[in-house]
Amino acid sequence: MPGHQDAWRSEADGSVAAYVGAFRLVVRRPGDARGPVRFMVLRREGGDGPHALVGSGTEPDVRTAMNKAARMADRLVGPPQGGMRRAV
């Protein structure tokens, strides 16, 4: 599922978020509509526990930030059962 396109949902604060396994991906536009877009990968600690930041970064646009967050989560989830992951 490249970029997890079907998993992204709009949030009330204007960000977009997706869940990939135990990870929550969040992409936030800058408040003034200028500057880089921030992405974060958070891991839930336990069932309903708090989220811990495991990775973040900035990109020039939302689509690129979504793709980078998804790739980061894919690497954290690990290789698929029974084989190697395809290089992207």
PDB file with SEQRES, HELIX, SHEET and CRYST1 records, atoms N, CA, C and O in Angstrom:
SEQRES   1 A   88  MET PRO GLY HIS GLN ASP ALA TRP ARG SER GLU ALA ASP          
SEQRES   2 A   88  GLY SER VAL ALA ALA TYR VAL GLY ALA PHE ARG LEU VAL          
SEQRES   3 A   88  VAL ARG ARG PRO GLY ASP ALA ARG GLY PRO VAL ARG PHE          
SEQRES   4 A   88  MET VAL LEU ARG ARG GLU GLY GLY ASP GLY PRO HIS ALA          
SEQRES   5 A   88  LEU VAL GLY SER GLY THR GLU PRO ASP VAL ARG THR ALA          
SEQRES   6 A   88  MET ASN LYS ALA ALA ARG MET ALA ASP ARG LEU VAL GLY          
SEQRES   7 A   88  PRO PRO GLN GLY GLY MET ARG ARG ALA VAL                      
HELIX    1 AA1 PRO A    2  ALA A    7  5                                   6    
HELIX    2 AA2 VAL A   62  VAL A   77  1                                  16    
SHEET    1 AA1 5 ARG A   9  SER A  10  0                                        
SHEET    2 AA1 5 VAL A  16  VAL A  20 -1                                        
SHEET    3 AA1 5 PHE A  23  ARG A  28 -1                                        
SHEET    4 AA1 5 VAL A  37  ARG A  44 -1                                        
SHEET    5 AA1 5 HIS A  51  GLU A  59 -1                                        
CRYST1    1.000    1.000    1.000  90.00  90.00  90.00 P 1           1          
ATOM      1  N   MET A   1       0.846  -1.187   0.000  1.00  0.00           N  
ATOM      2  CA  MET A   1       0.000   0.000   0.000  1.00  0.00           C  
ATOM      3  C   MET A   1       0.882   1.239   0.000  1.00  0.00           C  
ATOM      4  O   MET A   1       1.075   1.829   1.063  1.00  0.00           O  
ATOM      5  N   PRO A   2       1.413   1.652  -1.103  1.00  0.00           N  
ATOM      6  CA  PRO A   2       2.323   2.787  -1.146  1.00  0.00           C  
ATOM      7  C   PRO A   2       1.677   4.060  -0.617  1.00  0.00           C  
ATOM      8  O   PRO A   2       0.636   4.494  -1.109  1.00  0.00           O  
ATOM      9  N   GLY A   3       2.311   4.652   0.394  1.00  0.00           N  
ATOM     10  CA  GLY A   3       1.815   5.901   0.941  1.00  0.00           C  
ATOM     11  C   GLY A   3       0.552   5.757   1.774  1.00  0.00           C  
ATOM     12  O   GLY A   3       0.097   6.736   2.366  1.00  0.00           O  
ATOM     13  N   HIS A   4      -0.019   4.574   1.835  1.00  0.00           N  
ATOM     14  CA  HIS A   4      -1.241   4.326   2.603  1.00  0.00           C  
ATOM     15  C   HIS A   4      -2.327   5.335   2.238  1.00  0.00           C  
ATOM     16  O   HIS A   4      -2.985   5.900   3.112  1.00  0.00           O  
ATOM     17  N   GLN A   5      -2.504   5.551   0.947  1.00  0.00           N  
ATOM     18  CA  GLN A   5      -3.415   6.579   0.436  1.00  0.00           C  
ATOM     19  C   GLN A   5      -4.822   6.456   1.004  1.00  0.00           C  
ATOM     20  O   GLN A   5      -5.444   7.471   1.318  1.00  0.00           O  
ATOM     21  N   ASP A   6      -5.336   5.243   1.144  1.00  0.00           N  
ATOM     22  CA  ASP A   6      -6.712   5.082   1.598  1.00  0.00           C  
ATOM     23  C   ASP A   6      -6.861   5.194   3.105  1.00  0.00           C  
ATOM     24  O   ASP A   6      -7.984   5.192   3.608  1.00  0.00           O  
ATOM     25  N   ALA A   7      -5.752   5.292   3.845  1.00  0.00           N  
ATOM     26  CA  ALA A   7      -5.810   5.318   5.302  1.00  0.00           C  
ATOM     27  C   ALA A   7      -5.834   6.728   5.885  1.00  0.00           C  
ATOM     28  O   ALA A   7      -6.117   6.891   7.072  1.00  0.00           O  
ATOM     29  N   TRP A   8      -5.551   7.730   5.096  1.00  0.00           N  
ATOM     30  CA  TRP A   8      -5.445   9.100   5.606  1.00  0.00           C  
ATOM     31  C   TRP A   8      -6.819   9.712   5.829  1.00  0.00           C  
ATOM     32  O   TRP A   8      -7.714   9.572   4.996  1.00  0.00           O  
ATOM     33  N   ARG A   9      -6.980  10.395   6.966  1.00  0.00           N  
ATOM     34  CA  ARG A   9      -8.233  11.057   7.332  1.00  0.00           C  
ATOM     35  C   ARG A   9      -7.941  12.479   7.794  1.00  0.00           C  
ATOM     36  O   ARG A   9      -6.918  12.737   8.428  1.00  0.00           O  
ATOM     37  N   SER A  10      -8.840  13.393   7.473  1.00  0.00           N  
ATOM     38  CA  SER A  10      -8.724  14.775   7.945  1.00  0.00           C  
ATOM     39  C   SER A  10      -9.074  14.838   9.424  1.00  0.00           C  
ATOM     40  O   SER A  10      -9.994  14.161   9.884  1.00  0.00           O  
ATOM     41  N   GLU A  11      -8.336  15.653  10.163  1.00  0.00           N  
ATOM     42  CA  GLU A  11      -8.555  15.848  11.595  1.00  0.00           C  
ATOM     43  C   GLU A  11      -9.189  17.219  11.828  1.00  0.00           C  
ATOM     44  O   GLU A  11      -9.128  18.092  10.962  1.00  0.00           O  
ATOM     45  N   ALA A  12      -9.789  17.401  12.986  1.00  0.00           N  
ATOM     46  CA  ALA A  12     -10.466  18.657  13.322  1.00  0.00           C  
ATOM     47  C   ALA A  12      -9.516  19.851  13.330  1.00  0.00           C  
ATOM     48  O   ALA A  12      -9.933  20.975  13.050  1.00  0.00           O  
ATOM     49  N   ASP A  13      -8.237  19.618  13.649  1.00  0.00           N  
ATOM     50  CA  ASP A  13      -7.277  20.720  13.712  1.00  0.00           C  
ATOM     51  C   ASP A  13      -6.664  21.076  12.358  1.00  0.00           C  
ATOM     52  O   ASP A  13      -5.780  21.930  12.285  1.00  0.00           O  
ATOM     53  N   GLY A  14      -7.130  20.424  11.277  1.00  0.00           N  
ATOM     54  CA  GLY A  14      -6.635  20.712   9.939  1.00  0.00           C  
ATOM     55  C   GLY A  14      -5.518  19.796   9.480  1.00  0.00           C  
ATOM     56  O   GLY A  14      -5.103  19.861   8.323  1.00  0.00           O  
ATOM     57  N   SER A  15      -5.026  18.947  10.364  1.00  0.00           N  
ATOM     58  CA  SER A  15      -3.985  18.002   9.972  1.00  0.00           C  
ATOM     59  C   SER A  15      -4.624  16.779   9.320  1.00  0.00           C  
ATOM     60  O   SER A  15      -5.847  16.636   9.317  1.00  0.00           O  
ATOM     61  N   VAL A  16      -3.795  15.906   8.772  1.00  0.00           N  
ATOM     62  CA  VAL A  16      -4.274  14.619   8.271  1.00  0.00           C  
ATOM     63  C   VAL A  16      -3.530  13.544   9.049  1.00  0.00           C  
ATOM     64  O   VAL A  16      -2.370  13.728   9.417  1.00  0.00           O  
ATOM     65  N   ALA A  17      -4.203  12.415   9.301  1.00  0.00           N  
ATOM     66  CA  ALA A  17      -3.614  11.355  10.108  1.00  0.00           C  
ATOM     67  C   ALA A  17      -3.998   9.992   9.550  1.00  0.00           C  
ATOM     68  O   ALA A  17      -5.018   9.838   8.878  1.00  0.00           O  
ATOM     69  N   ALA A  18      -3.160   9.016   9.845  1.00  0.00           N  
ATOM     70  CA  ALA A  18      -3.415   7.635   9.439  1.00  0.00           C  
ATOM     71  C   ALA A  18      -2.864   6.721  10.523  1.00  0.00           C  
ATOM     72  O   ALA A  18      -1.957   7.097  11.266  1.00  0.00           O  
ATOM     73  N   TYR A  19      -3.421   5.513  10.604  1.00  0.00           N  
ATOM     74  CA  TYR A  19      -2.922   4.489  11.512  1.00  0.00           C  
ATOM     75  C   TYR A  19      -2.320   3.368  10.694  1.00  0.00           C  
ATOM     76  O   TYR A  19      -2.950   2.855   9.769  1.00  0.00           O  
ATOM     77  N   VAL A  20      -1.096   2.986  11.035  1.00  0.00           N  
ATOM     78  CA  VAL A  20      -0.405   1.875  10.383  1.00  0.00           C  
ATOM     79  C   VAL A  20       0.126   0.994  11.504  1.00  0.00           C  
ATOM     80  O   VAL A  20       1.105   1.340  12.164  1.00  0.00           O  
ATOM     81  N   GLY A  21      -0.519  -0.139  11.714  1.00  0.00           N  
ATOM     82  CA  GLY A  21      -0.139  -0.995  12.834  1.00  0.00           C  
ATOM     83  C   GLY A  21      -0.310  -0.241  14.138  1.00  0.00           C  
ATOM     84  O   GLY A  21      -1.369   0.329  14.400  1.00  0.00           O  
ATOM     85  N   ALA A  22       0.738  -0.240  14.960  1.00  0.00           N  
ATOM     86  CA  ALA A  22       0.703   0.453  16.252  1.00  0.00           C  
ATOM     87  C   ALA A  22       1.096   1.923  16.124  1.00  0.00           C  
ATOM     88  O   ALA A  22       1.253   2.611  17.132  1.00  0.00           O  
ATOM     89  N   PHE A  23       1.255   2.405  14.901  1.00  0.00           N  
ATOM     90  CA  PHE A  23       1.749   3.757  14.679  1.00  0.00           C  
ATOM     91  C   PHE A  23       0.663   4.700  14.174  1.00  0.00           C  
ATOM     92  O   PHE A  23      -0.214   4.314  13.401  1.00  0.00           O  
ATOM     93  N   ARG A  24       0.747   5.945  14.633  1.00  0.00           N  
ATOM     94  CA  ARG A  24      -0.134   7.005  14.146  1.00  0.00           C  
ATOM     95  C   ARG A  24       0.730   7.987  13.374  1.00  0.00           C  
ATOM     96  O   ARG A  24       1.719   8.501  13.897  1.00  0.00           O  
ATOM     97  N   LEU A  25       0.355   8.244  12.129  1.00  0.00           N  
ATOM     98  CA  LEU A  25       1.075   9.180  11.283  1.00  0.00           C  
ATOM     99  C   LEU A  25       0.294  10.483  11.254  1.00  0.00           C  
ATOM    100  O   LEU A  25      -0.919  10.471  11.045  1.00  0.00           O  
ATOM    101  N   VAL A  26       0.965  11.599  11.459  1.00  0.00           N  
ATOM    102  CA  VAL A  26       0.311  12.905  11.479  1.00  0.00           C  
ATOM    103  C   VAL A  26       1.081  13.851  10.566  1.00  0.00           C  
ATOM    104  O   VAL A  26       2.307  13.930  10.634  1.00  0.00           O  
ATOM    105  N   VAL A  27       0.354  14.569   9.714  1.00  0.00           N  
ATOM    106  CA  VAL A  27       0.954  15.574   8.838  1.00  0.00           C  
ATOM    107  C   VAL A  27       0.240  16.890   9.099  1.00  0.00           C  
ATOM    108  O   VAL A  27      -0.984  16.979   9.004  1.00  0.00           O  
ATOM    109  N   ARG A  28       1.041  17.931   9.438  1.00  0.00           N  
ATOM    110  CA  ARG A  28       0.475  19.248   9.754  1.00  0.00           C  
ATOM    111  C   ARG A  28       1.044  20.302   8.830  1.00  0.00           C  
ATOM    112  O   ARG A  28       2.256  20.414   8.647  1.00  0.00           O  
ATOM    113  N   ARG A  29       0.132  21.078   8.250  1.00  0.00           N  
ATOM    114  CA  ARG A  29       0.547  22.217   7.424  1.00  0.00           C  
ATOM    115  C   ARG A  29       1.003  23.347   8.351  1.00  0.00           C  
ATOM    116  O   ARG A  29       0.557  23.425   9.496  1.00  0.00           O  
ATOM    117  N   PRO A  30       1.880  24.215   7.866  1.00  0.00           N  
ATOM    118  CA  PRO A  30       2.267  25.358   8.693  1.00  0.00           C  
ATOM    119  C   PRO A  30       1.083  26.299   8.889  1.00  0.00           C  
ATOM    120  O   PRO A  30       0.229  26.420   8.010  1.00  0.00           O  
ATOM    121  N   GLY A  31       1.033  26.953  10.019  1.00  0.00           N  
ATOM    122  CA  GLY A  31      -0.091  27.822  10.348  1.00  0.00           C  
ATOM    123  C   GLY A  31      -0.280  28.977   9.389  1.00  0.00           C  
ATOM    124  O   GLY A  31      -1.413  29.398   9.155  1.00  0.00           O  
ATOM    125  N   ASP A  32       0.802  29.502   8.826  1.00  0.00           N  
ATOM    126  CA  ASP A  32       0.678  30.660   7.940  1.00  0.00           C  
ATOM    127  C   ASP A  32       0.662  30.276   6.461  1.00  0.00           C  
ATOM    128  O   ASP A  32       0.766  31.145   5.594  1.00  0.00           O  
ATOM    129  N   ALA A  33       0.532  28.970   6.166  1.00  0.00           N  
ATOM    130  CA  ALA A  33       0.477  28.444   4.792  1.00  0.00           C  
ATOM    131  C   ALA A  33       1.787  28.625   4.033  1.00  0.00           C  
ATOM    132  O   ALA A  33       1.836  28.388   2.826  1.00  0.00           O  
ATOM    133  N   ARG A  34       2.827  29.033   4.708  1.00  0.00           N  
ATOM    134  CA  ARG A  34       4.162  29.122   4.105  1.00  0.00           C  
ATOM    135  C   ARG A  34       5.108  28.287   4.948  1.00  0.00           C  
ATOM    136  O   ARG A  34       4.881  28.085   6.141  1.00  0.00           O  
ATOM    137  N   GLY A  35       6.140  27.819   4.337  1.00  0.00           N  
ATOM    138  CA  GLY A  35       7.134  27.048   5.071  1.00  0.00           C  
ATOM    139  C   GLY A  35       6.894  25.552   4.927  1.00  0.00           C  
ATOM    140  O   GLY A  35       5.945  25.122   4.272  1.00  0.00           O  
ATOM    141  N   PRO A  36       7.760  24.775   5.541  1.00  0.00           N  
ATOM    142  CA  PRO A  36       7.689  23.325   5.376  1.00  0.00           C  
ATOM    143  C   PRO A  36       6.509  22.704   6.124  1.00  0.00           C  
ATOM    144  O   PRO A  36       5.998  23.256   7.098  1.00  0.00           O  
ATOM    145  N   VAL A  37       6.103  21.549   5.636  1.00  0.00           N  
ATOM    146  CA  VAL A  37       5.033  20.755   6.246  1.00  0.00           C  
ATOM    147  C   VAL A  37       5.694  19.766   7.196  1.00  0.00           C  
ATOM    148  O   VAL A  37       6.649  19.091   6.812  1.00  0.00           O  
ATOM    149  N   ARG A  38       5.204  19.667   8.426  1.00  0.00           N  
ATOM    150  CA  ARG A  38       5.773  18.758   9.428  1.00  0.00           C  
ATOM    151  C   ARG A  38       5.038  17.430   9.414  1.00  0.00           C  
ATOM    152  O   ARG A  38       3.812  17.393   9.313  1.00  0.00           O  
ATOM    153  N   PHE A  39       5.795  16.330   9.516  1.00  0.00           N  
ATOM    154  CA  PHE A  39       5.181  15.017   9.712  1.00  0.00           C  
ATOM    155  C   PHE A  39       5.751  14.376  10.964  1.00  0.00           C  
ATOM    156  O   PHE A  39       6.903  14.613  11.327  1.00  0.00           O  
ATOM    157  N   MET A  40       4.928  13.557  11.626  1.00  0.00           N  
ATOM    158  CA  MET A  40       5.329  12.851  12.839  1.00  0.00           C  
ATOM    159  C   MET A  40       4.839  11.416  12.773  1.00  0.00           C  
ATOM    160  O   MET A  40       3.765  11.136  12.239  1.00  0.00           O  
ATOM    161  N   VAL A  41       5.634  10.517  13.318  1.00  0.00           N  
ATOM    162  CA  VAL A  41       5.235   9.125  13.479  1.00  0.00           C  
ATOM    163  C   VAL A  41       5.236   8.857  14.976  1.00  0.00           C  
ATOM    164  O   VAL A  41       6.261   8.985  15.645  1.00  0.00           O  
ATOM    165  N   LEU A  42       4.076   8.485  15.486  1.00  0.00           N  
ATOM    166  CA  LEU A  42       3.895   8.253  16.915  1.00  0.00           C  
ATOM    167  C   LEU A  42       3.554   6.784  17.157  1.00  0.00           C  
ATOM    168  O   LEU A  42       2.864   6.163  16.349  1.00  0.00           O  
ATOM    169  N   ARG A  43       4.035   6.235  18.263  1.00  0.00           N  
ATOM    170  CA  ARG A  43       3.695   4.856  18.626  1.00  0.00           C  
ATOM    171  C   ARG A  43       2.887   4.868  19.908  1.00  0.00           C  
ATOM    172  O   ARG A  43       3.250   5.518  20.888  1.00  0.00           O  
ATOM    173  N   ARG A  44       1.781   4.134  19.883  1.00  0.00           N  
ATOM    174  CA  ARG A  44       0.936   4.046  21.072  1.00  0.00           C  
ATOM    175  C   ARG A  44       1.584   3.094  22.060  1.00  0.00           C  
ATOM    176  O   ARG A  44       1.938   1.967  21.713  1.00  0.00           O  
ATOM    177  N   GLU A  45       1.733   3.551  23.279  1.00  0.00           N  
ATOM    178  CA  GLU A  45       2.286   2.734  24.355  1.00  0.00           C  
ATOM    179  C   GLU A  45       1.145   1.998  25.044  1.00  0.00           C  
ATOM    180  O   GLU A  45       0.393   2.608  25.803  1.00  0.00           O  
ATOM    181  N   GLY A  46       1.004   0.716  24.798  1.00  0.00           N  
ATOM    182  CA  GLY A  46      -0.084  -0.060  25.383  1.00  0.00           C  
ATOM    183  C   GLY A  46      -1.384   0.198  24.653  1.00  0.00           C  
ATOM    184  O   GLY A  46      -1.400   0.903  23.644  1.00  0.00           O  
ATOM    185  N   GLY A  47      -2.475  -0.365  25.152  1.00  0.00           N  
ATOM    186  CA  GLY A  47      -3.776  -0.253  24.500  1.00  0.00           C  
ATOM    187  C   GLY A  47      -4.248   1.166  24.297  1.00  0.00           C  
ATOM    188  O   GLY A  47      -4.384   1.610  23.157  1.00  0.00           O  
ATOM    189  N   ASP A  48      -4.503   1.889  25.373  1.00  0.00           N  
ATOM    190  CA  ASP A  48      -4.984   3.265  25.275  1.00  0.00           C  
ATOM    191  C   ASP A  48      -3.980   4.252  25.864  1.00  0.00           C  
ATOM    192  O   ASP A  48      -4.341   5.368  26.238  1.00  0.00           O  
ATOM    193  N   GLY A  49      -2.741   3.843  25.940  1.00  0.00           N  
ATOM    194  CA  GLY A  49      -1.714   4.686  26.533  1.00  0.00           C  
ATOM    195  C   GLY A  49      -1.369   5.877  25.666  1.00  0.00           C  
ATOM    196  O   GLY A  49      -1.903   6.034  24.568  1.00  0.00           O  
ATOM    197  N   PRO A  50      -0.465   6.726  26.165  1.00  0.00           N  
ATOM    198  CA  PRO A  50      -0.059   7.911  25.406  1.00  0.00           C  
ATOM    199  C   PRO A  50       0.769   7.532  24.182  1.00  0.00           C  
ATOM    200  O   PRO A  50       1.299   6.425  24.087  1.00  0.00           O  
ATOM    201  N   HIS A  51       0.867   8.464  23.260  1.00  0.00           N  
ATOM    202  CA  HIS A  51       1.686   8.254  22.068  1.00  0.00           C  
ATOM    203  C   HIS A  51       3.108   8.745  22.341  1.00  0.00           C  
ATOM    204  O   HIS A  51       3.306   9.769  22.995  1.00  0.00           O  
ATOM    205  N   ALA A  52       4.091   8.003  21.833  1.00  0.00           N  
ATOM    206  CA  ALA A  52       5.494   8.396  21.938  1.00  0.00           C  
ATOM    207  C   ALA A  52       5.998   8.736  20.537  1.00  0.00           C  
ATOM    208  O   ALA A  52       5.755   7.993  19.586  1.00  0.00           O  
ATOM    209  N   LEU A  53       6.694   9.849  20.416  1.00  0.00           N  
ATOM    210  CA  LEU A  53       7.263  10.255  19.134  1.00  0.00           C  
ATOM    211  C   LEU A  53       8.426   9.330  18.794  1.00  0.00           C  
ATOM    212  O   LEU A  53       9.368   9.193  19.575  1.00  0.00           O  
ATOM    213  N   VAL A  54       8.357   8.699  17.626  1.00  0.00           N  
ATOM    214  CA  VAL A  54       9.445   7.821  17.184  1.00  0.00           C  
ATOM    215  C   VAL A  54      10.143   8.362  15.941  1.00  0.00           C  
ATOM    216  O   VAL A  54      11.213   7.872  15.580  1.00  0.00           O  
ATOM    217  N   GLY A  55       9.568   9.350  15.287  1.00  0.00           N  
ATOM    218  CA  GLY A  55      10.204   9.946  14.120  1.00  0.00           C  
ATOM    219  C   GLY A  55       9.440  11.163  13.646  1.00  0.00           C  
ATOM    220  O   GLY A  55       8.229  11.263  13.844  1.00  0.00           O  
ATOM    221  N   SER A  56      10.154  12.093  13.017  1.00  0.00           N  
ATOM    222  CA  SER A  56       9.500  13.290  12.483  1.00  0.00           C  
ATOM    223  C   SER A  56      10.399  13.916  11.436  1.00  0.00           C  
ATOM    224  O   SER A  56      11.551  13.519  11.262  1.00  0.00           O  
ATOM    225  N   GLY A  57       9.855  14.894  10.747  1.00  0.00           N  
ATOM    226  CA  GLY A  57      10.627  15.606   9.747  1.00  0.00           C  
ATOM    227  C   GLY A  57       9.787  16.672   9.086  1.00  0.00           C  
ATOM    228  O   GLY A  57       8.632  16.885   9.456  1.00  0.00           O  
ATOM    229  N   THR A  58      10.366  17.341   8.108  1.00  0.00           N  
ATOM    230  CA  THR A  58       9.643  18.353   7.345  1.00  0.00           C  
ATOM    231  C   THR A  58       9.877  18.104   5.859  1.00  0.00           C  
ATOM    232  O   THR A  58      10.915  17.586   5.445  1.00  0.00           O  
ATOM    233  N   GLU A  59       8.889  18.486   5.084  1.00  0.00           N  
ATOM    234  CA  GLU A  59       8.940  18.357   3.628  1.00  0.00           C  
ATOM    235  C   GLU A  59       8.298  19.599   3.020  1.00  0.00           C  
ATOM    236  O   GLU A  59       7.585  20.323   3.715  1.00  0.00           O  
ATOM    237  N   PRO A  60       8.538  19.858   1.735  1.00  0.00           N  
ATOM    238  CA  PRO A  60       8.008  21.077   1.117  1.00  0.00           C  
ATOM    239  C   PRO A  60       6.505  21.055   0.865  1.00  0.00           C  
ATOM    240  O   PRO A  60       5.899  22.117   0.722  1.00  0.00           O  
ATOM    241  N   ASP A  61       5.881  19.867   0.807  1.00  0.00           N  
ATOM    242  CA  ASP A  61       4.443  19.810   0.542  1.00  0.00           C  
ATOM    243  C   ASP A  61       3.803  18.631   1.276  1.00  0.00           C  
ATOM    244  O   ASP A  61       4.487  17.720   1.743  1.00  0.00           O  
ATOM    245  N   VAL A  62       2.479  18.675   1.364  1.00  0.00           N  
ATOM    246  CA  VAL A  62       1.726  17.681   2.130  1.00  0.00           C  
ATOM    247  C   VAL A  62       1.903  16.275   1.565  1.00  0.00           C  
ATOM    248  O   VAL A  62       2.142  15.336   2.324  1.00  0.00           O  
ATOM    249  N   ARG A  63       1.792  16.113   0.263  1.00  0.00           N  
ATOM    250  CA  ARG A  63       1.884  14.783  -0.352  1.00  0.00           C  
ATOM    251  C   ARG A  63       3.229  14.122  -0.054  1.00  0.00           C  
ATOM    252  O   ARG A  63       3.280  12.937   0.276  1.00  0.00           O  
ATOM    253  N   THR A  64       4.313  14.884  -0.169  1.00  0.00           N  
ATOM    254  CA  THR A  64       5.636  14.343   0.113  1.00  0.00           C  
ATOM    255  C   THR A  64       5.768  13.983   1.587  1.00  0.00           C  
ATOM    256  O   THR A  64       6.349  12.951   1.923  1.00  0.00           O  
ATOM    257  N   ALA A  65       5.238  14.821   2.464  1.00  0.00           N  
ATOM    258  CA  ALA A  65       5.273  14.532   3.901  1.00  0.00           C  
ATOM    259  C   ALA A  65       4.483  13.264   4.228  1.00  0.00           C  
ATOM    260  O   ALA A  65       4.919  12.461   5.052  1.00  0.00           O  
ATOM    261  N   MET A  66       3.326  13.079   3.588  1.00  0.00           N  
ATOM    262  CA  MET A  66       2.530  11.867   3.804  1.00  0.00           C  
ATOM    263  C   MET A  66       3.325  10.628   3.364  1.00  0.00           C  
ATOM    264  O   MET A  66       3.347   9.619   4.069  1.00  0.00           O  
ATOM    265  N   ASN A  67       3.964  10.709   2.215  1.00  0.00           N  
ATOM    266  CA  ASN A  67       4.748   9.580   1.718  1.00  0.00           C  
ATOM    267  C   ASN A  67       5.934   9.263   2.621  1.00  0.00           C  
ATOM    268  O   ASN A  67       6.218   8.093   2.878  1.00  0.00           O  
ATOM    269  N   LYS A  68       6.628  10.292   3.105  1.00  0.00           N  
ATOM    270  CA  LYS A  68       7.770  10.069   3.993  1.00  0.00           C  
ATOM    271  C   LYS A  68       7.322   9.435   5.311  1.00  0.00           C  
ATOM    272  O   LYS A  68       7.973   8.516   5.807  1.00  0.00           O  
ATOM    273  N   ALA A  69       6.215   9.920   5.879  1.00  0.00           N  
ATOM    274  CA  ALA A  69       5.705   9.346   7.126  1.00  0.00           C  
ATOM    275  C   ALA A  69       5.320   7.879   6.921  1.00  0.00           C  
ATOM    276  O   ALA A  69       5.611   7.036   7.770  1.00  0.00           O  
ATOM    277  N   ALA A  70       4.672   7.578   5.807  1.00  0.00           N  
ATOM    278  CA  ALA A  70       4.262   6.201   5.523  1.00  0.00           C  
ATOM    279  C   ALA A  70       5.471   5.292   5.349  1.00  0.00           C  
ATOM    280  O   ALA A  70       5.469   4.166   5.846  1.00  0.00           O  
ATOM    281  N   ARG A  71       6.498   5.759   4.656  1.00  0.00           N  
ATOM    282  CA  ARG A  71       7.714   4.947   4.481  1.00  0.00           C  
ATOM    283  C   ARG A  71       8.393   4.689   5.816  1.00  0.00           C  
ATOM    284  O   ARG A  71       8.883   3.589   6.070  1.00  0.00           O  
ATOM    285  N   MET A  72       8.421   5.723   6.680  1.00  0.00           N  
ATOM    286  CA  MET A  72       9.024   5.559   7.993  1.00  0.00           C  
ATOM    287  C   MET A  72       8.269   4.510   8.799  1.00  0.00           C  
ATOM    288  O   MET A  72       8.882   3.646   9.427  1.00  0.00           O  
ATOM    289  N   ALA A  73       6.941   4.581   8.785  1.00  0.00           N  
ATOM    290  CA  ALA A  73       6.129   3.601   9.516  1.00  0.00           C  
ATOM    291  C   ALA A  73       6.333   2.205   8.948  1.00  0.00           C  
ATOM    292  O   ALA A  73       6.433   1.239   9.705  1.00  0.00           O  
ATOM    293  N   ASP A  74       6.395   2.085   7.634  1.00  0.00           N  
ATOM    294  CA  ASP A  74       6.623   0.774   7.015  1.00  0.00           C  
ATOM    295  C   ASP A  74       7.936   0.167   7.488  1.00  0.00           C  
ATOM    296  O   ASP A  74       7.999  -1.031   7.763  1.00  0.00           O  
ATOM    297  N   ARG A  75       8.979   0.972   7.584  1.00  0.00           N  
ATOM    298  CA  ARG A  75      10.271   0.460   8.069  1.00  0.00           C  
ATOM    299  C   ARG A  75      10.177   0.042   9.527  1.00  0.00           C  
ATOM    300  O   ARG A  75      10.793  -0.947   9.923  1.00  0.00           O  
ATOM    301  N   LEU A  76       9.416   0.777  10.335  1.00  0.00           N  
ATOM    302  CA  LEU A  76       9.278   0.446  11.750  1.00  0.00           C  
ATOM    303  C   LEU A  76       8.445  -0.810  11.971  1.00  0.00           C  
ATOM    304  O   LEU A  76       8.701  -1.578  12.898  1.00  0.00           O  
ATOM    305  N   VAL A  77       7.455  -1.014  11.119  1.00  0.00           N  
ATOM    306  CA  VAL A  77       6.614  -2.205  11.239  1.00  0.00           C  
ATOM    307  C   VAL A  77       7.449  -3.448  10.970  1.00  0.00           C  
ATOM    308  O   VAL A  77       7.227  -4.488  11.591  1.00  0.00           O  
ATOM    309  N   GLY A  78       8.402  -3.354  10.058  1.00  0.00           N  
ATOM    310  CA  GLY A  78       9.297  -4.472   9.783  1.00  0.00           C  
ATOM    311  C   GLY A  78       8.968  -5.164   8.486  1.00  0.00           C  
ATOM    312  O   GLY A  78       7.958  -4.869   7.848  1.00  0.00           O  
ATOM    313  N   PRO A  79       9.844  -6.104   8.092  1.00  0.00           N  
ATOM    314  CA  PRO A  79       9.634  -6.822   6.836  1.00  0.00           C  
ATOM    315  C   PRO A  79       8.430  -7.748   6.920  1.00  0.00           C  
ATOM    316  O   PRO A  79       8.061  -8.186   8.009  1.00  0.00           O  
ATOM    317  N   PRO A  80       7.820  -8.047   5.792  1.00  0.00           N  
ATOM    318  CA  PRO A  80       6.668  -8.936   5.788  1.00  0.00           C  
ATOM    319  C   PRO A  80       7.069 -10.344   6.201  1.00  0.00           C  
ATOM    320  O   PRO A  80       8.227 -10.737   6.059  1.00  0.00           O  
ATOM    321  N   GLN A  81       6.109 -11.095   6.712  1.00  0.00           N  
ATOM    322  CA  GLN A  81       6.338 -12.476   7.113  1.00  0.00           C  
ATOM    323  C   GLN A  81       6.824 -13.294   5.922  1.00  0.00           C  
ATOM    324  O   GLN A  81       6.242 -13.217   4.840  1.00  0.00           O  
ATOM    325  N   GLY A  82       7.882 -14.072   6.111  1.00  0.00           N  
ATOM    326  CA  GLY A  82       8.321 -15.001   5.088  1.00  0.00           C  
ATOM    327  C   GLY A  82       9.133 -14.426   3.959  1.00  0.00           C  
ATOM    328  O   GLY A  82       9.310 -15.100   2.944  1.00  0.00           O  
ATOM    329  N   GLY A  83       9.642 -13.205   4.081  1.00  0.00           N  
ATOM    330  CA  GLY A  83      10.437 -12.695   2.969  1.00  0.00           C  
ATOM    331  C   GLY A  83      10.967 -11.323   3.201  1.00  0.00           C  
ATOM    332  O   GLY A  83      10.774 -10.721   4.257  1.00  0.00           O  
ATOM    333  N   MET A  84      11.646 -10.835   2.187  1.00  0.00           N  
ATOM    334  CA  MET A  84      12.230  -9.509   2.264  1.00  0.00           C  
ATOM    335  C   MET A  84      11.280  -8.477   1.699  1.00  0.00           C  
ATOM    336  O   MET A  84      10.438  -8.777   0.852  1.00  0.00           O  
ATOM    337  N   ARG A  85      11.427  -7.280   2.171  1.00  0.00           N  
ATOM    338  CA  ARG A  85      10.635  -6.163   1.701  1.00  0.00           C  
ATOM    339  C   ARG A  85      11.214  -5.656   0.393  1.00  0.00           C  
ATOM    340  O   ARG A  85      12.432  -5.643   0.212  1.00  0.00           O  
ATOM    341  N   ARG A  86      10.350  -5.240  -0.516  1.00  0.00           N  
ATOM    342  CA  ARG A  86      10.767  -4.690  -1.816  1.00  0.00           C  
ATOM    343  C   ARG A  86      11.357  -3.309  -1.609  1.00  0.00           C  
ATOM    344  O   ARG A  86      10.781  -2.490  -0.893  1.00  0.00           O  
ATOM    345  N   ALA A  87      12.495  -3.042  -2.225  1.00  0.00           N  
ATOM    346  CA  ALA A  87      13.130  -1.723  -2.149  1.00  0.00           C  
ATOM    347  C   ALA A  87      12.309  -0.709  -2.920  1.00  0.00           C  
ATOM    348  O   ALA A  87      11.811  -0.998  -4.007  1.00  0.00           O  
ATOM    349  N   VAL A  88      12.169   0.483  -2.352  1.00  0.00           N  
ATOM    350  CA  VAL A  88      11.386   1.542  -3.000  1.00  0.00           C  
ATOM    351  C   VAL A  88      12.288   2.688  -3.345  1.00  0.00           C  
ATOM    352  O   VAL A  88      11.831   3.688  -3.898  1.00  0.00           O  
TER     353      VAL A  88                                                      
END                                                                             
